[in-house]
Amino acid sequence: MPTIKRRVNISISKPIEEALGKLAKRDQVPEATKAAELLKVAIELEEDQVWDAVASSRDTKNAKFTAHKKAWE
């Protein structure tokens, strides 16, 4: 049966394979579903790190502040 989801083949180490299997069994989902969930979380964490770096670079002693209301006008 065709799927709209893109398939990706990855190689994982034995410890990762075992952990993925245990997590999938615990959550009663297929390993592929659990892997996709974990990848989504990892991407969100990466994104948070980027936004943190942007915010940190802007947080200086002479930073100009804009009122929340004005920022969203």
N, C-alpha and C positions, 0 to 999 in steps of 0.2 A: 504494500500500500504506500503510495507517495506521501511525503511529508513536506510541510512548508518550512520546517526547521532545517537549518544547515547542519550537516554532520561534520565533525572534526575528529580526526584520529590523533591520539596523543600516546606517548610512551610514559609510563609511570613506574616508579620503583616499587619493589615488593612492600615496603612499609606503607607507602601511600595507597597501594592497592588494598592492603589489609584494613587500613583506617577507613577508606572509602566504603568498603564492604560492610564494616561494622556500623558506620553511620547510616548507610542506606537501610540496613536491616533494622536498626533502632527506630528509624523514622518510617519504616514500612513503605519504602519507595524504591524504584529501580536505581541501580548504581548510576546510570546515565543521568537520571533526574537529579540525584544528589550532587553529582559532579557539576551539573549546570547551575544548581543553586549556589554551590560553593564558589564557582567562577563569578557569578553575579555579585556576591558579597565581596570577593577580592577586588573586582573592578570598582565597586563603590568605595572601598578603602583607598585604592589608588587615587581615585578622583578627589576624595577628601584630603589626601596629602598634597595634591596639586593646589587645591583651593587654600589650604593652610599656608603653603609657601607664598602664594599670591598675597594673602592677607598679611602675612608676616613682613613681606617686603614693603608693604604700604604703611605698616604701623611704625612710623618714625616719630621723632620728637617734634618735627615741624609739620606733621600731617594735617591736612585740611579736612574738616569734618562737614558732612552734609546731613541735615535733618532727615529722618526716615521718611516723613511725609513728602518732603521736597524730592527725594530720590526717586519716588514712585509716581510723580506727576506726569 
